Amino acid sequence: MKNFLQAVTLKQIRKMSLGDAIIAGTAFVYNLTIVTRNIDDFNWLSKLNLINSFQR
């Protein structure tokens, strides 16, 4: 439930897709690292751990 509330908060702060908001909210709540090719959608979240596994 905490990850859902975090996702709703993120979606209200910035226009982002519901899927991205759920991913980011879950990562915040459980202190997870997001591995994605599209880090631009998450870069504005400074406390979020991101890895672009496709970057050389």
C-alpha distance matrix in Angstrom:
0.0 3.8 5.4 5.1 6.4 8.7 9.9 10.8 12.6 14.4 15.5 16.9 18.7 20.4 21.2 19.5 18.7 15.3 15.6 16.5 13.7 11.0 13.3 13.8 10.3 9.6 13.1 12.6 9.8 11.7 15.1 16.2 19.2 19.4 22.6 23.7 27.0 25.8 24.9 26.1 22.8 21.1 24.2 23.4 20.4 22.6 20.2 19.0 21.0 22.7 25.4 27.6 29.1 31.6 33.2 36.5
3.8 0.0 3.8 5.4 5.2 6.2 8.6 10.0 10.6 12.3 14.3 15.5 16.6 18.5 20.0 18.5 18.3 15.4 15.7 15.7 12.6 10.6 12.4 11.9 8.2 8.1 10.9 9.6 6.7 9.5 12.4 14.1 17.1 17.7 21.2 22.5 25.8 24.4 23.1 24.3 21.2 19.0 21.7 20.7 17.5 19.4 16.9 16.1 18.3 20.4 23.4 25.9 27.6 30.3 31.5 34.8
5.4 3.8 0.0 3.8 5.5 5.0 6.1 8.6 9.8 10.4 12.2 14.2 15.3 16.5 17.6 15.6 15.2 12.4 12.2 12.1 9.4 7.0 8.6 8.5 4.9 4.7 8.0 7.6 5.7 8.2 10.9 11.7 14.4 14.4 17.8 18.9 22.1 20.8 19.7 21.0 17.8 15.9 18.8 18.3 15.2 17.5 15.2 13.7 15.8 17.4 20.2 22.5 24.2 26.7 28.1 31.5
5.1 5.4 3.8 0.0 3.8 5.4 5.0 6.3 8.7 9.9 10.5 12.5 14.4 15.6 16.2 14.4 13.6 10.4 11.1 11.8 8.8 6.6 9.7 10.0 6.8 7.5 11.1 10.8 9.4 12.0 14.5 15.1 17.4 16.7 19.9 20.3 23.3 21.6 20.9 21.7 18.2 16.9 20.1 19.3 16.7 19.5 17.8 16.3 18.7 19.8 22.6 24.4 26.2 28.4 29.8 33.4
6.4 5.2 5.5 3.8 0.0 3.8 5.4 5.1 6.2 8.7 9.9 10.7 12.5 14.5 15.8 14.9 14.9 12.2 13.6 13.6 10.0 9.2 12.0 11.2 7.7 9.6 12.5 11.0 9.8 13.1 15.2 16.5 18.8 18.5 21.9 22.4 25.2 23.2 22.1 22.4 19.0 17.5 20.3 18.8 16.2 18.7 17.1 16.4 19.3 20.9 24.0 26.0 28.2 30.4 31.4 35.0
8.7 6.2 5.0 5.4 3.8 0.0 3.8 5.5 5.1 6.2 8.6 9.9 10.6 12.4 14.1 13.0 13.7 11.6 12.5 11.6 8.0 7.9 9.9 8.2 4.8 7.6 9.6 7.8 7.6 11.1 12.5 13.8 15.8 15.5 19.1 19.6 22.4 20.4 18.8 19.3 16.1 14.1 16.7 15.3 12.5 15.0 13.4 12.7 15.8 17.4 20.7 22.8 25.2 27.4 28.2 31.7
9.9 8.6 6.1 5.0 5.4 3.8 0.0 3.8 5.4 5.1 6.1 8.6 9.9 10.8 11.6 9.9 10.0 7.8 8.9 8.4 4.7 4.9 7.7 6.8 4.4 7.5 9.8 9.3 9.8 12.6 14.0 14.3 15.7 14.5 17.7 17.6 20.2 18.0 17.0 17.3 13.8 12.6 15.7 14.6 12.4 15.5 14.6 13.2 16.0 16.8 19.8 21.4 23.7 25.6 26.6 30.3
10.8 10.0 8.6 6.3 5.1 5.5 3.8 0.0 3.8 5.5 5.1 6.3 8.7 10.2 10.9 10.3 10.7 8.4 10.9 10.8 7.1 8.0 11.3 10.4 8.1 11.1 13.6 12.6 12.8 15.9 17.4 18.0 19.4 18.2 21.3 20.9 23.2 20.6 19.7 19.4 15.8 15.1 18.0 16.2 14.5 17.8 17.2 16.3 19.4 20.2 23.3 24.6 27.2 28.7 29.7 33.4
12.6 10.6 9.8 8.7 6.2 5.1 5.4 3.8 0.0 3.8 5.5 5.2 6.3 8.8 10.8 10.9 12.4 11.1 13.3 12.2 8.5 10.2 12.6 10.6 8.5 12.0 13.6 11.7 12.4 15.9 16.7 17.9 19.2 18.4 21.6 21.5 23.7 21.0 19.5 18.9 15.5 14.3 16.6 14.3 12.5 15.4 14.9 14.8 18.3 19.5 22.9 24.5 27.4 29.0 29.5 33.1
14.4 12.3 10.4 9.9 8.7 6.2 5.1 5.5 3.8 0.0 3.8 5.4 5.1 6.2 8.3 7.9 9.9 9.4 11.2 9.3 6.0 8.7 10.4 8.0 7.2 11.0 11.9 10.5 12.3 15.4 15.6 16.1 16.8 15.5 18.6 18.1 20.1 17.3 15.7 15.1 11.8 10.6 13.0 10.9 9.4 12.7 12.8 12.2 15.6 16.4 19.7 21.1 24.0 25.5 25.9 29.5
15.5 14.3 12.2 10.5 9.9 8.6 6.1 5.1 5.5 3.8 0.0 3.8 5.6 5.5 5.9 5.8 7.4 7.0 9.9 8.8 5.9 8.9 11.3 9.9 9.5 13.0 14.4 13.7 15.2 18.1 18.7 18.7 19.1 17.3 19.9 18.8 20.5 17.4 16.5 15.5 11.9 11.9 14.6 12.7 12.1 15.7 16.2 15.2 18.4 18.5 21.5 22.3 25.1 26.2 26.9 30.6
16.9 15.5 14.2 12.5 10.7 9.9 8.6 6.3 5.2 5.4 3.8 0.0 3.8 5.6 6.9 8.6 10.7 10.5 13.6 12.5 9.6 12.3 14.8 13.1 12.1 15.8 17.2 15.8 17.0 20.4 20.9 21.5 22.1 20.5 23.3 22.3 23.8 20.6 19.5 18.0 14.7 14.6 16.7 14.1 13.7 16.9 17.6 17.4 20.8 21.3 24.5 25.4 28.5 29.5 29.9 33.5
18.7 16.6 15.3 14.4 12.5 10.6 9.9 8.7 6.3 5.1 5.6 3.8 0.0 3.8 6.9 8.9 11.9 12.5 15.0 13.0 10.3 13.5 15.2 12.6 12.3 16.1 16.7 14.9 16.8 20.1 19.9 20.6 20.9 19.6 22.4 21.4 22.8 19.5 17.8 16.1 13.3 12.8 14.1 11.0 10.9 13.9 15.0 15.3 18.9 19.5 22.8 23.8 27.1 28.2 28.1 31.6
20.4 18.5 16.5 15.6 14.5 12.4 10.8 10.2 8.8 6.2 5.5 5.6 3.8 0.0 3.7 5.9 9.5 11.0 13.3 11.1 9.4 13.1 14.3 12.1 12.8 16.5 16.7 15.7 18.1 20.9 20.5 20.6 20.2 18.4 20.7 19.2 20.1 16.6 15.3 13.1 10.3 10.6 12.1 9.5 10.3 13.7 15.4 15.0 18.3 18.1 21.1 21.6 24.9 25.6 25.6 29.1
21.2 20.0 17.6 16.2 15.8 14.1 11.6 10.9 10.8 8.3 5.9 6.9 6.9 3.7 0.0 3.8 7.0 9.2 11.8 10.2 9.3 12.9 14.4 13.1 14.1 17.4 18.0 17.7 19.9 22.5 22.4 21.9 21.4 19.0 20.9 18.9 19.4 15.8 15.3 13.1 10.0 11.5 13.5 11.7 12.8 16.4 18.2 17.1 20.0 19.2 21.9 21.8 24.9 25.2 25.5 29.1
19.5 18.5 15.6 14.4 14.9 13.0 9.9 10.3 10.9 7.9 5.8 8.6 8.9 5.9 3.8 0.0 3.8 6.5 8.3 6.5 6.5 10.0 11.0 10.3 11.9 14.7 15.3 15.7 18.0 20.1 20.1 19.2 18.5 15.8 17.5 15.5 16.2 12.8 12.7 11.1 7.5 9.3 12.1 11.2 11.8 15.6 16.9 15.2 17.7 16.6 19.0 18.9 21.8 22.1 22.9 26.6
18.7 18.3 15.2 13.6 14.9 13.7 10.0 10.7 12.4 9.9 7.4 10.7 11.9 9.5 7.0 3.8 0.0 3.8 5.4 5.3 6.2 8.7 10.0 10.6 12.1 14.2 15.4 16.4 18.3 20.1 20.5 19.2 18.7 15.7 17.1 14.9 15.8 12.8 13.6 12.7 9.1 11.0 14.4 14.2 14.4 18.2 19.0 16.8 18.8 17.5 19.4 19.1 21.5 21.8 23.1 26.9
15.3 15.4 12.4 10.4 12.2 11.6 7.8 8.4 11.1 9.4 7.0 10.5 12.5 11.0 9.2 6.5 3.8 0.0 3.8 5.5 5.0 6.2 8.6 9.9 10.3 12.1 14.1 15.2 16.3 18.2 19.3 18.1 18.4 15.7 17.6 16.0 17.6 15.1 15.7 15.5 11.8 12.8 16.4 16.1 15.5 19.2 19.3 17.0 19.1 18.3 20.4 20.6 22.7 23.5 25.1 28.9
15.6 15.7 12.2 11.1 13.6 12.5 8.9 10.9 13.3 11.2 9.9 13.6 15.0 13.3 11.8 8.3 5.4 3.8 0.0 3.8 5.4 5.2 6.2 8.6 9.8 10.7 12.3 14.3 15.5 16.6 17.7 15.9 15.8 12.9 14.4 12.9 14.8 12.8 13.8 14.4 11.0 11.8 15.6 16.2 15.3 18.8 18.7 15.8 17.2 16.1 17.8 17.9 19.6 20.5 22.5 26.2
16.5 15.7 12.1 11.8 13.6 11.6 8.4 10.8 12.2 9.3 8.8 12.5 13.0 11.1 10.2 6.5 5.3 5.5 3.8 0.0 3.8 5.5 5.1 6.0 8.4 9.9 10.5 12.2 14.2 15.4 15.7 14.0 13.5 10.5 12.3 10.8 12.7 10.3 10.5 11.1 7.6 8.0 11.8 12.5 11.7 15.2 15.4 12.5 14.1 12.9 14.9 15.2 17.4 18.5 19.9 23.7
13.7 12.6 9.4 8.8 10.0 8.0 4.7 7.1 8.5 6.0 5.9 9.6 10.3 9.4 9.3 6.5 6.2 5.0 5.4 3.8 0.0 3.8 5.5 5.2 5.9 8.4 9.8 10.4 12.1 14.1 14.8 14.0 14.3 12.1 14.7 13.9 16.1 13.6 13.1 13.3 9.6 9.2 12.8 12.4 11.0 14.6 14.4 12.2 14.5 14.3 17.0 17.9 20.3 21.7 22.9 26.6
11.0 10.6 7.0 6.6 9.2 7.9 4.9 8.0 10.2 8.7 8.9 12.3 13.5 13.1 12.9 10.0 8.7 6.2 5.2 5.5 3.8 0.0 3.8 5.5 5.1 6.0 8.5 9.9 10.5 12.1 13.6 12.6 13.6 11.7 14.3 14.1 16.9 15.1 14.9 15.9 12.5 11.7 15.4 15.4 13.5 16.6 15.7 13.1 15.0 15.0 17.4 18.6 20.4 22.2 23.8 27.4
13.3 12.4 8.6 9.7 12.0 9.9 7.7 11.3 12.6 10.4 11.3 14.8 15.2 14.3 14.4 11.0 10.0 8.6 6.2 5.1 5.5 3.8 0.0 3.8 5.6 5.3 6.2 8.7 10.2 10.7 11.5 9.7 10.1 7.9 10.6 10.7 13.7 12.5 12.1 13.9 11.0 9.7 13.3 14.2 12.1 14.9 13.9 10.8 11.9 11.6 13.7 15.0 16.8 18.7 20.4 23.9
13.8 11.9 8.5 10.0 11.2 8.2 6.8 10.4 10.6 8.0 9.9 13.1 12.6 12.1 13.1 10.3 10.6 9.9 8.6 6.0 5.2 5.5 3.8 0.0 3.8 5.5 5.0 6.2 8.7 10.0 10.0 9.0 9.4 7.9 11.1 11.5 14.4 12.7 11.2 12.6 9.8 7.5 10.8 11.1 8.6 11.4 10.4 7.6 9.7 10.1 13.0 14.8 17.2 19.2 20.2 23.7
10.3 8.2 4.9 6.8 7.7 4.8 4.4 8.1 8.5 7.2 9.5 12.1 12.3 12.8 14.1 11.9 12.1 10.3 9.8 8.4 5.9 5.1 5.6 3.8 0.0 3.8 5.4 5.2 6.2 8.7 9.7 9.9 11.5 10.9 14.4 15.1 18.1 16.4 15.0 16.1 13.1 10.9 13.9 13.5 10.6 13.2 11.5 9.6 12.1 13.3 16.3 18.4 20.6 22.9 23.9 27.4
9.6 8.1 4.7 7.5 9.6 7.6 7.5 11.1 12.0 11.0 13.0 15.8 16.1 16.5 17.4 14.7 14.2 12.1 10.7 9.9 8.4 6.0 5.3 5.5 3.8 0.0 3.8 5.4 5.2 6.1 8.0 7.6 9.9 9.8 13.1 14.5 18.0 17.1 15.9 17.8 15.1 12.9 15.9 16.2 13.1 15.2 12.9 10.5 11.9 13.2 15.8 18.0 19.6 22.2 23.6 27.0
13.1 10.9 8.0 11.1 12.5 9.6 9.8 13.6 13.6 11.9 14.4 17.2 16.7 16.7 18.0 15.3 15.4 14.1 12.3 10.5 9.8 8.5 6.2 5.0 5.4 3.8 0.0 3.8 5.6 5.4 5.3 4.4 6.4 6.9 10.6 12.5 16.0 15.4 13.7 15.9 13.9 11.0 13.5 14.3 11.0 12.5 10.0 7.3 8.2 9.8 12.5 15.2 16.9 19.8 20.8 24.0
12.6 9.6 7.6 10.8 11.0 7.8 9.3 12.6 11.7 10.5 13.7 15.8 14.9 15.7 17.7 15.7 16.4 15.2 14.3 12.2 10.4 9.9 8.7 6.2 5.2 5.4 3.8 0.0 3.8 5.6 5.1 6.7 8.8 9.9 13.7 15.4 18.7 17.6 15.4 17.0 14.9 11.7 13.6 13.4 9.8 10.9 8.0 6.7 8.8 11.4 14.6 17.5 19.7 22.5 23.0 26.1
9.8 6.7 5.7 9.4 9.8 7.6 9.8 12.8 12.4 12.3 15.2 17.0 16.8 18.1 19.9 18.0 18.3 16.3 15.5 14.2 12.1 10.5 10.2 8.7 6.2 5.2 5.6 3.8 0.0 3.8 5.7 7.9 11.1 12.5 16.2 18.1 21.6 20.7 18.8 20.5 18.1 15.2 17.3 17.0 13.4 14.5 11.4 10.4 12.1 14.7 17.6 20.6 22.4 25.3 26.2 29.2
11.7 9.5 8.2 12.0 13.1 11.1 12.6 15.9 15.9 15.4 18.1 20.4 20.1 20.9 22.5 20.1 20.1 18.2 16.6 15.4 14.1 12.1 10.7 10.0 8.7 6.1 5.4 5.6 3.8 0.0 3.8 5.5 9.2 11.3 14.6 17.2 20.9 20.7 18.9 21.2 19.3 16.2 18.3 18.8 15.1 15.8 12.5 10.9 11.4 14.0 16.3 19.5 20.7 23.9 25.0 27.8
15.1 12.4 10.9 14.5 15.2 12.5 14.0 17.4 16.7 15.6 18.7 20.9 19.9 20.5 22.4 20.1 20.5 19.3 17.7 15.7 14.8 13.6 11.5 10.0 9.7 8.0 5.3 5.1 5.7 3.8 0.0 3.8 6.9 9.7 13.1 15.9 19.4 19.3 17.0 19.4 18.0 14.6 16.0 16.7 13.1 13.0 9.6 8.1 8.2 11.3 13.8 17.2 18.6 22.0 22.5 25.2
16.2 14.1 11.7 15.1 16.5 13.8 14.3 18.0 17.9 16.1 18.7 21.5 20.6 20.6 21.9 19.2 19.2 18.1 15.9 14.0 14.0 12.6 9.7 9.0 9.9 7.6 4.4 6.7 7.9 5.5 3.8 0.0 3.8 6.5 9.6 12.6 16.2 16.5 14.7 17.6 16.3 13.3 15.0 16.4 13.2 13.6 10.8 8.1 7.0 9.1 11.0 14.2 15.3 18.7 19.6 22.3
19.2 17.1 14.4 17.4 18.8 15.8 15.7 19.4 19.2 16.8 19.1 22.1 20.9 20.2 21.4 18.5 18.7 18.4 15.8 13.5 14.3 13.6 10.1 9.4 11.5 9.9 6.4 8.8 11.1 9.2 6.9 3.8 0.0 3.8 6.4 9.6 13.0 13.7 11.7 14.9 14.3 11.4 12.7 14.9 12.2 12.4 10.4 7.2 4.7 5.7 7.2 10.5 11.7 15.1 15.8 18.6
19.4 17.7 14.4 16.7 18.5 15.5 14.5 18.2 18.4 15.5 17.3 20.5 19.6 18.4 19.0 15.8 15.7 15.7 12.9 10.5 12.1 11.7 7.9 7.9 10.9 9.8 6.9 9.9 12.5 11.3 9.7 6.5 3.8 0.0 3.8 6.2 9.7 10.2 8.8 12.1 11.4 9.0 11.1 13.6 11.6 12.7 11.6 7.9 6.2 4.9 6.2 8.5 10.0 12.9 14.1 17.2
22.6 21.2 17.8 19.9 21.9 19.1 17.7 21.3 21.6 18.6 19.9 23.3 22.4 20.7 20.9 17.5 17.1 17.6 14.4 12.3 14.7 14.3 10.6 11.1 14.4 13.1 10.6 13.7 16.2 14.6 13.1 9.6 6.4 3.8 0.0 3.8 7.1 8.9 8.4 12.1 12.2 10.7 12.3 15.5 14.3 15.2 14.6 11.0 8.7 6.0 4.7 5.8 6.5 9.4 11.1 14.2
23.7 22.5 18.9 20.3 22.4 19.6 17.6 20.9 21.5 18.1 18.8 22.3 21.4 19.2 18.9 15.5 14.9 16.0 12.9 10.8 13.9 14.1 10.7 11.5 15.1 14.5 12.5 15.4 18.1 17.2 15.9 12.6 9.6 6.2 3.8 0.0 3.7 5.4 6.1 9.6 9.8 9.5 11.3 14.6 14.2 15.7 16.0 12.4 10.9 7.5 6.4 5.3 6.7 8.0 10.0 13.6
27.0 25.8 22.1 23.3 25.2 22.4 20.2 23.2 23.7 20.1 20.5 23.8 22.8 20.1 19.4 16.2 15.8 17.6 14.8 12.7 16.1 16.9 13.7 14.4 18.1 18.0 16.0 18.7 21.6 20.9 19.4 16.2 13.0 9.7 7.1 3.7 0.0 3.8 6.0 8.8 10.0 10.7 11.9 15.4 15.9 17.3 18.3 15.0 13.5 9.8 8.2 5.3 6.6 6.0 7.9 11.6
25.8 24.4 20.8 21.6 23.2 20.4 18.0 20.6 21.0 17.3 17.4 20.6 19.5 16.6 15.8 12.8 12.8 15.1 12.8 10.3 13.6 15.1 12.5 12.7 16.4 17.1 15.4 17.6 20.7 20.7 19.3 16.5 13.7 10.2 8.9 5.4 3.8 0.0 3.8 5.5 6.4 8.0 9.4 12.5 13.5 15.5 17.0 13.9 13.4 10.0 9.7 7.5 10.0 9.4 10.4 14.2
24.9 23.1 19.7 20.9 22.1 18.8 17.0 19.7 19.5 15.7 16.5 19.5 17.8 15.3 15.3 12.7 13.6 15.7 13.8 10.5 13.1 14.9 12.1 11.2 15.0 15.9 13.7 15.4 18.8 18.9 17.0 14.7 11.7 8.8 8.4 6.1 6.0 3.8 0.0 3.8 5.4 5.3 6.0 9.4 10.3 11.9 13.5 10.7 10.3 7.1 7.7 6.6 10.1 10.5 10.4 14.1
26.1 24.3 21.0 21.7 22.4 19.3 17.3 19.4 18.9 15.1 15.5 18.0 16.1 13.1 13.1 11.1 12.7 15.5 14.4 11.1 13.3 15.9 13.9 12.6 16.1 17.8 15.9 17.0 20.5 21.2 19.4 17.6 14.9 12.1 12.1 9.6 8.8 5.5 3.8 0.0 3.8 5.4 5.3 7.9 10.0 12.0 14.4 12.3 12.9 10.2 11.3 10.1 13.5 13.3 12.8 16.2
22.8 21.2 17.8 18.2 19.0 16.1 13.8 15.8 15.5 11.8 11.9 14.7 13.3 10.3 10.0 7.5 9.1 11.8 11.0 7.6 9.6 12.5 11.0 9.8 13.1 15.1 13.9 14.9 18.1 19.3 18.0 16.3 14.3 11.4 12.2 9.8 10.0 6.4 5.4 3.8 0.0 3.8 6.0 7.5 8.9 11.9 13.8 11.5 12.8 10.7 12.5 11.9 15.2 15.4 15.6 19.2
21.1 19.0 15.9 16.9 17.5 14.1 12.6 15.1 14.3 10.6 11.9 14.6 12.8 10.6 11.5 9.3 11.0 12.8 11.8 8.0 9.2 11.7 9.7 7.5 10.9 12.9 11.0 11.7 15.2 16.2 14.6 13.3 11.4 9.0 10.7 9.5 10.7 8.0 5.3 5.4 3.8 0.0 3.8 5.5 5.7 8.5 10.1 7.7 9.3 7.9 10.5 11.1 14.5 15.6 15.5 19.0
24.2 21.7 18.8 20.1 20.3 16.7 15.7 18.0 16.6 13.0 14.6 16.7 14.1 12.1 13.5 12.1 14.4 16.4 15.6 11.8 12.8 15.4 13.3 10.8 13.9 15.9 13.5 13.6 17.3 18.3 16.0 15.0 12.7 11.1 12.3 11.3 11.9 9.4 6.0 5.3 6.0 3.8 0.0 3.8 5.4 6.7 9.5 8.1 9.4 8.0 10.6 11.1 14.8 15.7 14.7 17.9
23.4 20.7 18.3 19.3 18.8 15.3 14.6 16.2 14.3 10.9 12.7 14.1 11.0 9.5 11.7 11.2 14.2 16.1 16.2 12.5 12.4 15.4 14.2 11.1 13.5 16.2 14.3 13.4 17.0 18.8 16.7 16.4 14.9 13.6 15.5 14.6 15.4 12.5 9.4 7.9 7.5 5.5 3.8 0.0 3.8 5.8 9.0 8.9 11.4 11.0 14.0 14.8 18.5 19.5 18.5 21.6
20.4 17.5 15.2 16.7 16.2 12.5 12.4 14.5 12.5 9.4 12.1 13.7 10.9 10.3 12.8 11.8 14.4 15.5 15.3 11.7 11.0 13.5 12.1 8.6 10.6 13.1 11.0 9.8 13.4 15.1 13.1 13.2 12.2 11.6 14.3 14.2 15.9 13.5 10.3 10.0 8.9 5.7 5.4 3.8 0.0 3.8 5.7 5.6 8.8 9.6 13.1 14.8 18.3 19.9 19.2 22.4
22.6 19.4 17.5 19.5 18.7 15.0 15.5 17.8 15.4 12.7 15.7 16.9 13.9 13.7 16.4 15.6 18.2 19.2 18.8 15.2 14.6 16.6 14.9 11.4 13.2 15.2 12.5 10.9 14.5 15.8 13.0 13.6 12.4 12.7 15.2 15.7 17.3 15.5 11.9 12.0 11.9 8.5 6.7 5.8 3.8 0.0 3.8 5.6 8.1 9.6 13.0 15.1 18.5 20.4 19.2 21.9
20.2 16.9 15.2 17.8 17.1 13.4 14.6 17.2 14.9 12.8 16.2 17.6 15.0 15.4 18.2 16.9 19.0 19.3 18.7 15.4 14.4 15.7 13.9 10.4 11.5 12.9 10.0 8.0 11.4 12.5 9.6 10.8 10.4 11.6 14.6 16.0 18.3 17.0 13.5 14.4 13.8 10.1 9.5 9.0 5.7 3.8 0.0 3.8 6.6 9.4 13.0 15.8 18.8 21.2 20.4 23.1
19.0 16.1 13.7 16.3 16.4 12.7 13.2 16.3 14.8 12.2 15.2 17.4 15.3 15.0 17.1 15.2 16.8 17.0 15.8 12.5 12.2 13.1 10.8 7.6 9.6 10.5 7.3 6.7 10.4 10.9 8.1 8.1 7.2 7.9 11.0 12.4 15.0 13.9 10.7 12.3 11.5 7.7 8.1 8.9 5.6 5.6 3.8 0.0 3.8 6.2 9.9 12.8 15.6 18.2 17.8 20.8
21.0 18.3 15.8 18.7 19.3 15.8 16.0 19.4 18.3 15.6 18.4 20.8 18.9 18.3 20.0 17.7 18.8 19.1 17.2 14.1 14.5 15.0 11.9 9.7 12.1 11.9 8.2 8.8 12.1 11.4 8.2 7.0 4.7 6.2 8.7 10.9 13.5 13.4 10.3 12.9 12.8 9.3 9.4 11.4 8.8 8.1 6.6 3.8 0.0 3.8 7.0 10.3 12.7 15.7 15.3 18.0
22.7 20.4 17.4 19.8 20.9 17.4 16.8 20.2 19.5 16.4 18.5 21.3 19.5 18.1 19.2 16.6 17.5 18.3 16.1 12.9 14.3 15.0 11.6 10.1 13.3 13.2 9.8 11.4 14.7 14.0 11.3 9.1 5.7 4.9 6.0 7.5 9.8 10.0 7.1 10.2 10.7 7.9 8.0 11.0 9.6 9.6 9.4 6.2 3.8 0.0 3.8 6.7 9.4 12.1 11.8 14.8
25.4 23.4 20.2 22.6 24.0 20.7 19.8 23.3 22.9 19.7 21.5 24.5 22.8 21.1 21.9 19.0 19.4 20.4 17.8 14.9 17.0 17.4 13.7 13.0 16.3 15.8 12.5 14.6 17.6 16.3 13.8 11.0 7.2 6.2 4.7 6.4 8.2 9.7 7.7 11.3 12.5 10.5 10.6 14.0 13.1 13.0 13.0 9.9 7.0 3.8 0.0 3.8 5.8 8.8 8.8 11.6
27.6 25.9 22.5 24.4 26.0 22.8 21.4 24.6 24.5 21.1 22.3 25.4 23.8 21.6 21.8 18.9 19.1 20.6 17.9 15.2 17.9 18.6 15.0 14.8 18.4 18.0 15.2 17.5 20.6 19.5 17.2 14.2 10.5 8.5 5.8 5.3 5.3 7.5 6.6 10.1 11.9 11.1 11.1 14.8 14.8 15.1 15.8 12.8 10.3 6.7 3.8 0.0 3.8 5.4 5.6 9.0
29.1 27.6 24.2 26.2 28.2 25.2 23.7 27.2 27.4 24.0 25.1 28.5 27.1 24.9 24.9 21.8 21.5 22.7 19.6 17.4 20.3 20.4 16.8 17.2 20.6 19.6 16.9 19.7 22.4 20.7 18.6 15.3 11.7 10.0 6.5 6.7 6.6 10.0 10.1 13.5 15.2 14.5 14.8 18.5 18.3 18.5 18.8 15.6 12.7 9.4 5.8 3.8 0.0 3.8 5.6 8.1
31.6 30.3 26.7 28.4 30.4 27.4 25.6 28.7 29.0 25.5 26.2 29.5 28.2 25.6 25.2 22.1 21.8 23.5 20.5 18.5 21.7 22.2 18.7 19.2 22.9 22.2 19.8 22.5 25.3 23.9 22.0 18.7 15.1 12.9 9.4 8.0 6.0 9.4 10.5 13.3 15.4 15.6 15.7 19.5 19.9 20.4 21.2 18.2 15.7 12.1 8.8 5.4 3.8 0.0 3.8 6.4
33.2 31.5 28.1 29.8 31.4 28.2 26.6 29.7 29.5 25.9 26.9 29.9 28.1 25.6 25.5 22.9 23.1 25.1 22.5 19.9 22.9 23.8 20.4 20.2 23.9 23.6 20.8 23.0 26.2 25.0 22.5 19.6 15.8 14.1 11.1 10.0 7.9 10.4 10.4 12.8 15.6 15.5 14.7 18.5 19.2 19.2 20.4 17.8 15.3 11.8 8.8 5.6 5.6 3.8 0.0 3.8
36.5 34.8 31.5 33.4 35.0 31.7 30.3 33.4 33.1 29.5 30.6 33.5 31.6 29.1 29.1 26.6 26.9 28.9 26.2 23.7 26.6 27.4 23.9 23.7 27.4 27.0 24.0 26.1 29.2 27.8 25.2 22.3 18.6 17.2 14.2 13.6 11.6 14.2 14.1 16.2 19.2 19.0 17.9 21.6 22.4 21.9 23.1 20.8 18.0 14.8 11.6 9.0 8.1 6.4 3.8 0.0
